[in-house]
Amino acid sequence: MTRDQTNGAPGTGGPLGRLLRVVGIIEDWLCYMLLVALVVTTSLQVFTRYVLNAPLTWTEEVARMLFLWLIFLGSAFIVKRSSHISIDILARLLPPVPRRWLAILTHGITLAILTVLAVKGIQLLRITGQSASPALDIPWVYVYAAFPLGMLLMAIRYATALVQLLRTPGETPLGAAERVEAPL
C-alpha cells in the first residue's frame, strides 16, 4: 500500500486531500488551544475561589463550554489518529480476508450512526438556539454546535477510511479494522 503526504493515508492526494489536511491542522490547533484555555480557566477558578476567596462568576460556565467543545473535537481528533478504544478479539481470530470485510462492515455501521447523530445534533441546535447561558449570555447554539460538528468530522474520517478499505485490494492486516488512518 503506497502512502502519500496525508498523514500516511493511502490515495488521498488532490484538492480533496489538501482540504482534508487543512481541516485536520485547524482541528489539531483548536484542540490544543481549547485544552490550554480550559486549564487556564479552571486554574483561575480554583485560584480565585480558594486563594482569594472571591470566585469569579463566569469561570465555571466558560470551563464547561470549553470542556464540551474539547470532548467532541477531541473525539474527532482521536478518530483521526486511530487512537480510540476498540475490542478487537473477533478481528484477531479471523483470517485476513474476512478481517477486511469486518473492517468494512464496522466502518459502514459507525459511519451510519455518526451521520444520524450529526443530523439529530443539527436539529437540536434549532431547538436550543433561542436560549442563552446565564452568566455570559452566550447563545447555547454556539456551545451545542460542538456535538454535530464533532459527529460530522468523525463521519468524514470514517467515510474516508471506508473508501480506502474498498479501494485497497488484498488483505487487511491485523488491527486494520481499528487502525485504518483517515487523512484528517
Secondary structure per residue as TSV (DSSP state, phi and psi in degrees):
chain	resnum	aa	ss	phi	psi
A	1	M	-	360.0	122.8
A	2	T	-	-85.8	149.3
A	3	R	-	-126.1	142.7
A	4	D	-	-107.5	-157.7
A	5	Q	T	-82.8	8.7
A	6	T	T	-93.5	63.2
A	7	N	T	58.3	31.0
A	8	G	T	84.9	4.4
A	9	A	-	-83.1	135.5
A	10	P	T	-77.0	140.8
A	11	G	T	63.4	38.4
A	12	T	-	-123.4	38.7
A	13	G	-	-78.7	-176.2
A	14	G	H	86.5	-174.7
A	15	P	H	-61.3	-39.9
A	16	L	H	-64.9	-42.0
A	17	G	H	-62.5	-40.7
A	18	R	H	-65.2	-42.1
A	19	L	H	-62.2	-43.0
A	20	L	H	-65.4	-35.8
A	21	R	H	-66.0	-42.4
A	22	V	H	-63.8	-44.3
A	23	V	H	-60.3	-41.1
A	24	G	H	-63.3	-41.2
A	25	I	H	-66.1	-43.0
A	26	I	H	-61.5	-42.9
A	27	E	H	-63.1	-42.8
A	28	D	H	-56.0	-50.9
A	29	W	H	-65.6	-38.2
A	30	L	H	-61.6	-42.7
A	31	C	H	-62.8	-43.8
A	32	Y	H	-64.5	-43.3
A	33	M	H	-67.0	-39.1
A	34	L	H	-62.5	-40.9
A	35	L	H	-64.5	-44.8
A	36	V	H	-62.7	-45.3
A	37	A	H	-62.4	-38.6
A	38	L	H	-65.4	-43.4
A	39	V	H	-64.0	-43.7
A	40	V	H	-64.7	-46.0
A	41	T	H	-63.7	-45.0
A	42	T	H	-66.2	-40.1
A	43	S	H	-63.5	-41.8
A	44	L	H	-61.7	-41.4
A	45	Q	H	-62.5	-46.4
A	46	V	H	-63.9	-44.2
A	47	F	I	-61.5	-48.9
A	48	T	I	-69.2	-32.1
A	49	R	I	-76.3	-47.9
A	50	Y	I	-99.3	-25.3
A	51	V	I	-94.5	-51.1
A	52	L	S	-85.5	-15.4
A	53	N	S	56.9	32.4
A	54	A	-	-142.8	79.2
A	55	P	-	-66.9	144.5
A	56	L	-	-79.5	143.6
A	57	T	S	-79.1	-23.8
A	58	W	S	-93.9	-16.2
A	59	T	H	-66.1	-38.8
A	60	E	H	-65.8	-40.4
A	61	E	H	-66.0	-43.6
A	62	V	H	-63.7	-42.0
A	63	A	H	-60.6	-41.6
A	64	R	H	-63.6	-43.0
A	65	M	H	-64.4	-45.1
A	66	L	H	-62.3	-41.1
A	67	F	H	-63.3	-41.7
A	68	L	H	-61.7	-45.9
A	69	W	H	-64.5	-38.8
A	70	L	H	-65.9	-36.3
A	71	I	H	-60.3	-51.6
A	72	F	H	-79.7	-38.3
A	73	L	H	-70.5	-35.0
A	74	G	H	-65.5	-34.8
A	75	S	H	-62.9	-43.8
A	76	A	H	-65.8	-37.2
A	77	F	H	-60.9	-42.2
A	78	I	H	-69.6	-38.4
A	79	V	H	-62.6	-40.5
A	80	K	H	-59.5	-40.0
A	81	R	T	-86.0	-0.2
A	82	S	T	53.4	44.6
A	83	S	-	-111.2	10.6
A	84	H	S	-72.9	156.9
A	85	I	-	-76.1	138.1
A	86	S	-	-145.6	156.2
A	87	I	-	-103.0	112.1
A	88	D	-	-113.2	21.0
A	89	I	H	-63.2	-40.5
A	90	L	H	-66.6	-42.8
A	91	A	H	-62.0	-36.9
A	92	R	H	-69.8	-27.4
A	93	L	H	-82.3	-20.7
A	94	L	S	-85.8	149.7
A	95	P	-	-68.9	166.1
A	96	P	H	-56.9	-41.9
A	97	V	H	-67.8	-49.7
A	98	P	H	-63.5	-28.5
A	99	R	H	-62.7	-38.7
A	100	R	H	-63.3	-44.0
A	101	W	H	-68.2	-33.2
A	102	L	H	-65.3	-41.2
A	103	A	H	-62.5	-42.6
A	104	I	H	-62.3	-44.5
A	105	L	H	-62.7	-47.7
A	106	T	H	-67.0	-37.9
A	107	H	H	-65.6	-39.4
A	108	G	H	-64.7	-44.2
A	109	I	H	-65.2	-44.8
A	110	T	H	-61.5	-42.5
A	111	L	H	-60.5	-43.6
A	112	A	H	-62.9	-44.0
A	113	I	H	-65.2	-44.3
A	114	L	H	-64.0	-36.5
A	115	T	H	-64.7	-44.5
A	116	V	H	-62.5	-43.4
A	117	L	H	-63.5	-38.7
A	118	A	H	-63.9	-44.1
A	119	V	H	-63.8	-45.1
A	120	K	H	-65.3	-34.3
A	121	G	H	-64.7	-38.7
A	122	I	H	-66.3	-38.6
A	123	Q	H	-63.4	-37.0
A	124	L	H	-62.9	-36.4
A	125	L	H	-62.2	-34.8
A	126	R	H	-65.1	-34.2
A	127	I	H	-76.3	-44.0
A	128	T	H	-88.4	-1.9
A	129	G	T	-65.9	-16.9
A	130	Q	T	-83.2	-25.9
A	131	S	-	-94.9	162.6
A	132	A	B	-131.8	159.8
A	133	S	-	-70.0	149.5
A	134	P	T	-70.2	-43.6
A	135	A	T	-81.0	-41.4
A	136	L	T	-105.5	-9.1
A	137	D	-	58.9	35.4
A	138	I	-	-87.6	130.1
A	139	P	B	-59.5	133.6
A	140	W	H	-63.2	-20.4
A	141	V	H	-60.0	-34.1
A	142	Y	H	-70.7	-31.4
A	143	V	H	-77.2	-48.9
A	144	Y	H	-74.4	-10.3
A	145	A	T	-65.1	-16.2
A	146	A	H	-61.7	-36.8
A	147	F	H	-63.6	-58.2
A	148	P	H	-64.9	-32.4
A	149	L	H	-65.3	-44.6
A	150	G	H	-62.4	-42.9
A	151	M	H	-64.3	-40.1
A	152	L	H	-64.6	-44.3
A	153	L	H	-62.1	-42.4
A	154	M	H	-65.6	-39.5
A	155	A	H	-62.7	-41.1
A	156	I	H	-61.8	-42.0
A	157	R	H	-65.1	-43.8
A	158	Y	H	-68.4	-35.7
A	159	A	H	-63.9	-42.9
A	160	T	H	-62.7	-44.1
A	161	A	H	-65.3	-37.6
A	162	L	H	-65.4	-43.2
A	163	V	H	-61.2	-41.3
A	164	Q	H	-62.5	-42.7
A	165	L	H	-62.4	-41.6
A	166	L	H	-71.5	-32.7
A	167	R	H	-80.4	-27.7
A	168	T	S	-84.1	113.7
A	169	P	-	-76.5	162.0
A	170	G	S	96.6	-162.2
A	171	E	-	-90.0	151.0
A	172	T	-	-95.1	126.8
A	173	P	-	-66.6	161.7
A	174	L	T	-57.4	132.4
A	175	G	T	87.9	-4.3
A	176	A	H	-68.7	-23.2
A	177	A	H	-61.6	-28.3
A	178	E	H	-102.0	-17.0
A	179	R	H	-123.5	27.1
A	180	V	-	-73.7	118.7
A	181	E	-	-83.2	130.0
A	182	A	-	-93.8	152.4
A	183	P	-	-75.3	-5.7
A	184	L	-	-84.5	360.0
